[in-house]
């Protein structure tokens, strides 16, 4: 059962949408549940001046996206990097255990946006650019690239970080292909933005 605060943030989300001006976006997804989050940040003098989000997911995913923006807005980048999934869940007066991954996604999305901002990495690629990046991996054809896209996987870092359990939820990927994709992602991480 959801807390009153979760329901409030689901029904009346804060900071929803892409801000008029933003410096970077952190895109994260979970192939098990299909949730996809984009967290946008506008930075001024090393502080999060504005923040917004777009999320496709359940009530908990919407609520955690809303709450992370409330927690992070106005904080320095270092302070925002210290926000944990527990902080997000606690601010919402708890989440059902099965929905804790949503708070993890929200924190990961924020952290990824900050990391991208600091490293100059851009995540504003189109679907075609991302599919083009995926088909460069050994053994990955257009159909497999579409499968990854449809499960919310948007870059090589996500492929690198996916656990065997998460990969097992994507039908049509054999173990050898997964190993090859993870190896390619490890070797080429950071280069994918040069599509």
For each residue, the residues with C-beta under 8 A, 3 or more apart:
1: 96
2: 6 7 10 59 60 63 95 96
3: 6 7 92 93 94 95
4: 7 8 93
5: 8 9 63 91 92 93
6: 2 3 9 10 59 60 63 92 93 95
7: 2 3 4 10 11 59 63
8: 4 5 11 12
9: 5 6 12 13 14 62 63 64 66 67 92
10: 2 6 7 13 59 60 62 63 66
11: 7 8
12: 8 9
13: 9 10 16 62 63 65 66
14: 9 66 67 69 70
15: 51 52 53 66 69 70 73
16: 13 52 53 54 65 66
17: 52 53 54
18: 22 38 40 52 54
19: 22 40 42 50 51 52
20:
21: 42 50
22: 18 19 25 40 41 42 50 52
23: 41 42 43 117
24: 40 41 43 113 114 116 117 122 123
25: 22 38 39 40 41 113 116 123 124
26: 37 38 39 41 108 109 110 111 112 113 114 115 116 123
27: 36 37 38 109 112 123 154 155
28: 36 37 39 105 108 109 112 152 154 158
29: 34 35 36 37 105 151 152 153 154 158
30: 33 34 35 36 101 105 152 166
31: 34 151 152 153 162 166 167 169 170
32: 101 165 166 169
33: 30 57 58 101
34: 29 30 31 56 57 151 152
35: 29 30 55 56 57 58 61 101 102 105 152
36: 27 28 29 30 55 56 57 152 154
37: 26 27 28 29 53 54 55 57 61 65 105 106 109
38: 18 25 26 27 53 54 55 109
39: 25 26 28 51 52 53 65 68 69 106 109 110 112 113
40: 18 19 22 24 25 51 52 53 54 113
41: 22 23 24 25 26 48 50 51 72 110 113 114 117
42: 19 21 22 23 48 49 50 51
43: 23 24 46 47 48 49 77 117
44: 47 49
45:
46: 43 76 77 78
47: 43 44 74 75 76 77
48: 41 42 43 51 72 73 74 75 76 77 80
49: 42 43 44 74
50: 19 21 22 41 42 73
51: 15 19 39 40 41 42 48 69 72 73
52: 15 16 17 18 19 22 39 40 69
53: 15 16 17 37 38 39 40 65 66 68 69 109
54: 16 17 18 37 38 40
55: 35 36 37 38 61 62 65
56: 34 35 36 61 152
57: 33 34 35 36 37 60 61 62 102
58: 33 35 61 62 99 102
59: 2 6 7 10 62 63
60: 2 6 10 57 63 64 95 96 99 102 103
61: 35 37 55 56 57 58 64 65 102 105 106
62: 9 10 13 55 57 58 59 65 66
63: 2 5 6 7 9 10 13 59 60 66 67 92 102
64: 9 60 61 67 68 88 89 92 95 102 103 105 106
65: 13 16 37 39 53 55 61 62 68 69 106 109
66: 9 10 13 14 15 16 53 62 63 69 70
67: 9 14 63 64 70 71 88 91 92 106
68: 39 53 64 65 71 72 83 88 106 107 109 110
69: 14 15 39 51 52 53 65 66 72 73
70: 14 15 66 67 73 91
71: 67 68 75 83 87 88 91
72: 41 48 51 68 69 75 80 83 110
73: 15 48 50 51 69 70
74: 47 48 49
75: 47 48 71 72 79 80 83
76: 46 47 48 79 80
77: 43 46 47 48 80 81 114 117 118
78: 46 81 82
79: 75 76 82 83
80: 48 72 75 76 77 83 110 111 114
81: 77 78 111 114
82: 78 79
83: 68 71 72 75 79 80 87 88 107 110
84: 87 88 107
85: 88 89 100 103 104 106 107
86: 89 90 103
87: 71 83 84 90 91 107
88: 64 67 68 71 83 84 85 91 92 103 106 107
89: 64 85 86 92 94 95 100 103
90: 86 87 93 94
91: 5 67 70 71 87 88
92: 3 5 6 9 63 64 67 88 89 95 103
93: 3 4 5 6 90
94: 3 89 90
95: 2 3 6 60 64 89 92 99 100 102 103
96: 1 2 60 99 100
97: 100
98:
99: 58 60 95 96 102 103
100: 85 89 95 96 97 103 104
101: 30 32 33 35 104 105
102: 35 57 58 60 61 63 64 95 99 105 106
103: 60 64 85 86 88 89 92 95 99 100 106 107
104: 85 100 101 107 108
105: 28 29 30 35 37 61 64 101 102 108 109
106: 37 39 61 64 65 67 68 85 88 102 103 109 110
107: 68 83 84 85 87 88 103 104 110 111
108: 26 28 104 105 111 112
109: 26 27 28 37 38 39 53 65 68 105 106 112 113
110: 26 39 41 68 72 80 83 106 107 113 114
111: 26 80 81 107 108 114 115
112: 26 27 28 39 108 109 115 116 123 157
113: 24 25 26 39 40 41 109 110 116 117
114: 24 26 41 77 80 81 110 111 117 118
115: 26 111 112 118 119 121
116: 24 25 26 112 113 119 120 121 122 123
117: 23 24 41 43 77 113 114 120
118: 77 114 115
119: 115 116 190
120: 116 117
121: 115 116 190 193
122: 24 116 125 193
123: 24 25 26 27 112 116 154 155 193
124: 25
125: 122 129 130 133 154 193 195
126: 129 130
127: 130 131 149
128: 131 132
129: 125 126 132 133 195
130: 125 126 127 133 134 145 149 154 155
131: 127 128 134 135 142 145 146 149
132: 128 129 135 136 195
133: 125 129 130 136 155 156 192 195
134: 130 131 137 140 144 145 148 149
135: 131 132 140 141 142 145
136: 132 133 140 184
137: 134 140 180 181 184 185
138: 180 184
139: 144 176 177 180 181
140: 134 135 136 137 144 145 148 177 181
141: 135 144 145
142: 131 135 145 146
143: 146 147
144: 134 139 140 141 147 148 172 173 177
145: 130 131 134 135 140 141 142 148 149
146: 131 142 143 149 150
147: 143 144 150 151 170 171 172 173
148: 134 140 144 145 151 153 159 170
149: 127 130 131 134 145 146 152 153 154
150: 146 147
151: 29 31 34 147 148 169 170
152: 28 29 30 31 34 35 36 56 149
153: 29 31 148 149 158 159 162
154: 27 28 29 36 123 125 130 149 158
155: 27 123 130 133 158 159 192
156: 133 159 160 184 185 188 189 192
157: 112 160 161 185 189
158: 28 29 153 154 155 161 162
159: 148 153 155 156 162 181 182 185
160: 156 157 182 185 186 189
161: 157 158
162: 31 153 158 159 166 167 182
163: 166 167
164: 167 168 178
165: 32 168 169
166: 30 31 32 162 163 169 170
167: 31 162 163 164 170 173 178
168: 164 165
169: 31 32 151 165 166
170: 31 147 148 151 166 167 173
171: 147
172: 144 147
173: 144 147 167 170 177 178
174: 177 178
175: 178 179
176: 139 179 180
177: 139 140 144 173 174 180 181
178: 164 167 173 174 175 181 182
179: 175 176 182 183
180: 137 138 139 176 177 183 184
181: 137 139 140 159 177 178 184 185
182: 159 160 162 178 179 185 186
183: 179 180 186 187
184: 136 137 138 156 180 181 187 188
185: 137 156 157 159 160 181 182 188 189
186: 160 182 183 189
187: 183 184
188: 156 184 185 191 192
189: 156 157 160 185 186 192
190: 119 121 193
191: 188 194
192: 133 155 156 188 189 195
193: 121 122 123 125 190
194: 191
195: 125 129 132 133 192
